[in-house]
Amino acid sequence: MTISNAKSLTLGNPVIYLWTALFVAGNVLFPQLCHMMPDGGKALLPIMLFTLIAAARFGIYAGLMTALLSPLASFLIFGTPEGTILAAVLTKSMVIALVFGLWKSSGRTFNYGIMLLLILGVQLFCFVIEGAFMSGFATAWSDLLLSWPGMLLQLLGGMFVVKYWK
């Protein structure tokens, strides 16, 4: 089953700023719930979910704004993600926004297989970046193994949105 959505929002459309603000709020509040359980942030990747949804539903601009503003707002309000991992979270957020936003803007459709491949591709790319430049491969590998529930949440949440949100 392939799913196609409405057109992407451009920066000239004021609606993009409203949706981006709502996605940022989701990306700031949802992680606070996830952090109530041990390793909830690492396991569920909560700050990535609304970024993926923004990019898959409204396009690259909504995705990139959500990806950039969410970790910064969360850091300013709650002090999370911690300064030591803020760069990694920003990088992962921007990559997921670029991948899903570019896929949407290409006119291609989403299905479960494509969505899964895109999610895995993003995670593997970020594993290499995090391992090589940020925290080392041992930490990056541990994070990657721990994050499978978050990837599943992204797959199911992302497909639910592109399938049912018309």
C-alpha positions in Angstrom: 0.0 0.0 0.0 1.4 3.4 -1.0 0.3 6.6 0.4 0.5 10.1 -1.1 -0.2 13.2 0.8 -1.1 16.8 0.1 1.4 19.3 -1.2 4.3 20.5 0.9 4.0 23.8 2.7 6.3 26.6 1.7 7.8 29.3 3.8 5.5 31.8 2.3 2.5 30.0 3.6 1.7 31.2 7.2 0.1 27.8 8.1 3.6 26.3 8.1 4.6 28.4 11.2 1.5 27.2 13.1 2.1 23.6 12.3 5.8 23.9 13.1 5.0 25.5 16.5 2.7 22.5 17.3 5.3 20.0 16.2 8.0 21.7 18.2 5.6 21.6 21.2 5.1 17.9 20.7 8.8 17.3 20.4 9.4 19.3 23.6 6.6 17.7 25.7 6.6 14.1 24.5 10.3 13.5 25.5 9.5 14.7 29.0 7.0 11.8 29.4 9.5 9.4 27.9 12.3 10.5 30.2 10.2 9.3 33.2 11.3 5.7 32.3 14.9 4.6 32.4 16.6 5.3 29.0 13.2 6.4 27.7 14.8 9.0 25.6 17.4 6.7 24.0 14.9 3.9 23.5 11.9 5.8 22.1 13.7 8.6 20.2 10.8 11.0 21.2 12.4 14.2 19.9 12.6 12.7 16.4 8.9 11.6 16.1 7.3 14.9 15.4 10.2 16.0 13.2 9.6 12.9 11.0 5.8 13.6 10.9 6.4 17.3 10.1 8.7 16.4 7.2 6.6 13.5 5.9 3.3 15.4 6.1 4.3 19.0 5.3 7.6 18.8 3.6 11.2 19.8 4.0 10.7 23.3 5.4 8.4 22.2 8.2 10.7 19.3 8.9 13.9 21.4 9.1 12.3 24.1 11.2 10.9 21.5 13.6 14.3 19.7 13.7 16.2 22.8 14.5 13.8 24.4 16.9 12.8 21.4 19.0 16.1 20.4 20.6 17.0 24.1 21.1 13.6 24.8 22.8 13.8 21.7 24.9 17.4 22.6 26.0 16.4 26.1 26.9 13.2 25.1 28.8 14.2 21.7 30.4 18.0 21.5 30.0 17.5 18.4 27.8 19.0 17.1 25.7 22.1 17.8 27.8 24.7 20.0 26.3 27.0 17.1 25.7 24.5 15.4 23.4 22.8 18.4 22.0 24.9 18.3 18.8 24.1 14.6 18.2 20.4 15.3 18.6 20.4 18.3 16.3 22.3 16.3 13.7 19.9 13.3 13.9 16.9 15.7 13.8 18.2 17.5 10.8 19.1 14.3 8.9 15.6 12.8 9.5 14.0 16.1 8.4 16.1 16.2 5.2 15.6 12.5 4.3 11.8 12.6 4.8 11.3 16.1 3.5 13.3 15.3 0.3 11.4 12.1 -0.2 8.1 13.9 0.1 9.3 16.8 -2.2 10.4 14.2 -4.8 6.7 13.2 -5.3 7.4 9.7 -4.2 4.9 7.9 -2.0 5.4 6.4 1.4 4.6 2.8 2.3 5.7 0.6 5.2 8.8 -0.7 3.4 10.0 2.7 2.2 9.3 4.2 5.6 11.3 1.5 7.3 14.2 1.8 4.9 14.3 5.6 5.3 14.3 5.2 9.1 17.0 2.6 9.1 19.0 4.6 6.6 18.8 7.7 8.9 19.8 5.7 11.9 22.7 4.0 10.2 24.0 7.3 8.8 23.7 8.9 12.2 25.4 5.9 13.8 28.5 6.6 11.6 28.4 10.4 12.2 27.9 9.9 16.0 30.6 7.2 16.2 33.2 9.0 14.1 32.7 12.6 15.3 30.8 12.7 18.6 30.8 9.9 21.1 32.7 7.0 19.6 31.5 3.8 18.0 30.9 1.9 21.2 28.4 4.5 22.5 26.9 4.9 19.1 26.4 1.1 18.8 24.8 0.9 22.2 22.4 3.8 21.4 21.5 2.2 18.1 20.7 -1.2 19.7 18.7 0.5 22.4 16.6 2.6 20.0 14.7 -0.1 18.1 11.4 0.8 20.0 11.8 4.4 18.9 12.3 3.3 15.3 9.2 1.1 15.5 7.3 4.1 17.0 8.5 6.3 14.1 7.4 3.7 11.5 3.9 3.2 13.0 3.4 6.9 13.9 4.8 8.1 10.6 2.7 5.7 8.5 -0.4 6.5 10.6 0.0 10.2 9.8 0.7 9.9 6.1 -2.1 7.3 5.7 -4.9 9.0 7.6 -4.1 12.7 7.8 -5.4 14.1 4.6 
